[in-house]
Amino acid sequence: MTTRLQYYAVEPKALEAMMGLENAVRASGLEYSLLELVKMRASQINGCAFCLHMHSQDARKAGETEDRLHLLAAWRESSLYTPRERAALAWTESLTRVADTAAPDADYEPLKAHFTEQEIVWLTMMIVAINGWNRLAVGFRSQHPRAWKAAA
């Protein structure tokens, strides 16, 4: 696969706008581990290798376990995620697949037991941000770093 366009080099102001949203969410007070799980789950759904590579490394550096990273795609069947994380992951899936789900009450209502209204807004903004990043990276075929060399 070949990168189509270096969007950040072509239009740095667009990247600054995206980074503004990203930085605002990071400063929101939501726990870093939760944000990384949300980023990973949306990136799994969207098939974004670049973002999966980046956020799995970031999560590991922050102390996330291999088991939780490996089982994230099957979080509904795993007991490794807290009720708060489960509510956030359901909302992440719902909004990432909004054309199919229409963000049902069944995915929104559990948020209210685990998040304040402000946190729900920030969580939603994180989901908006990561879906935007995924679309940039997938659309322009951003390449993740490779730690191995392909055999000739």
C-alpha positions in Angstrom: 0.0 0.0 0.0 1.3 3.4 -0.9 0.5 6.7 0.9 -1.7 8.8 -1.3 -1.1 12.2 0.3 0.8 13.7 3.2 -2.2 15.7 4.4 -0.3 17.3 7.3 2.3 18.7 5.0 -0.2 19.9 2.4 -2.4 21.7 4.8 -1.0 22.2 8.3 -3.8 24.4 9.4 -6.2 21.5 9.0 -4.0 19.4 11.2 -3.8 22.2 13.8 -7.6 22.2 13.9 -7.7 18.4 14.5 -5.0 18.7 17.1 -6.9 21.4 18.9 -9.8 19.1 19.4 -7.5 16.2 20.4 -5.8 18.4 23.0 -9.0 19.7 24.4 -10.3 16.2 24.9 -7.0 15.2 26.6 -7.3 18.1 29.0 -10.9 17.2 29.8 -10.1 15.1 32.8 -11.2 11.8 31.3 -8.8 9.1 32.2 -6.1 8.4 29.6 -6.6 4.7 29.7 -10.3 5.1 28.8 -9.4 7.5 25.9 -6.9 5.0 24.5 -9.4 2.1 24.7 -12.0 4.3 22.8 -9.4 5.2 20.2 -8.4 1.6 19.8 -12.0 0.3 19.5 -13.0 2.9 16.9 -9.8 2.2 14.9 -10.5 -1.5 15.0 -14.0 -0.9 13.5 -12.6 1.5 10.9 -9.7 -0.8 10.0 -7.1 2.0 10.6 -3.7 0.2 11.0 -1.9 3.5 11.4 -4.1 4.5 14.4 -4.1 1.0 15.9 -0.3 0.9 15.8 0.0 4.3 17.4 -2.6 3.9 20.1 -1.6 0.3 21.1 1.9 1.6 21.7 0.6 4.7 23.6 -1.6 2.4 25.7 1.2 0.0 26.5 3.5 2.9 27.6 0.7 4.1 29.9 0.5 0.6 31.5 -2.3 -1.0 29.6 -2.1 -4.8 29.6 -1.6 -7.0 26.6 -4.7 -9.0 27.6 -7.0 -6.0 27.5 -5.5 -4.8 24.2 -5.9 -8.3 22.6 -9.4 -8.8 23.9 -10.7 -5.3 23.1 -12.5 -6.4 19.9 -14.4 -8.9 22.0 -14.9 -6.6 25.1 -18.6 -7.7 25.5 -17.5 -11.2 26.2 -14.6 -10.3 28.5 -14.7 -9.5 32.2 -11.5 -7.4 32.0 -13.4 -4.1 31.4 -15.0 -1.9 34.0 -18.7 -0.9 33.8 -17.6 2.6 32.9 -15.3 1.3 30.1 -18.1 -0.9 28.9 -20.5 2.0 28.6 -17.9 4.1 26.8 -17.1 1.2 24.4 -20.7 0.6 23.6 -21.1 4.4 22.9 -18.0 4.3 20.8 -19.3 1.4 18.6 -22.7 3.1 18.3 -21.3 6.4 17.1 -18.6 4.9 14.9 -21.3 2.8 13.2 -23.9 5.6 13.4 -25.3 5.0 9.9 -26.3 1.5 11.0 -27.2 2.1 14.7 -28.7 5.7 14.8 -27.1 5.9 18.3 -29.9 4.1 20.2 -31.1 4.9 23.7 -29.8 1.4 24.7 -26.2 2.6 24.1 -26.7 6.1 25.5 -28.6 5.4 28.7 -25.8 3.4 30.4 -23.5 6.4 30.1 -25.5 8.3 32.6 -24.7 5.8 35.4 -21.0 6.2 34.9 -20.3 9.7 33.4 -21.3 13.3 34.2 -23.0 15.2 31.4 -19.8 17.0 30.8 -17.9 13.8 30.6 -20.4 12.4 28.1 -19.8 15.5 25.9 -16.0 15.0 26.1 -16.3 11.3 25.5 -18.4 12.0 22.4 -15.9 14.5 21.2 -13.2 11.9 21.6 -15.2 9.5 19.4 -15.7 12.3 16.9 -12.0 13.0 16.9 -10.8 9.4 16.5 -13.3 8.8 13.7 -11.9 11.9 12.0 -8.3 10.7 12.4 -9.3 7.3 11.1 -10.8 8.7 8.0 -7.7 10.8 7.3 -5.3 7.9 7.9 -7.4 5.4 5.9 -8.4 7.8 3.2 -4.8 9.0 2.6 -3.3 5.5 3.3 -1.1 6.7 6.1 1.6 4.1 6.8 2.4 2.9 10.3 6.1 2.3 11.1 7.4 -1.2 10.4 9.5 -3.0 13.0 10.4 -5.9 10.6 11.7 -6.3 7.1 9.7 -8.3 4.6 11.5 -11.3 3.2 12.7 -10.8 -0.4 
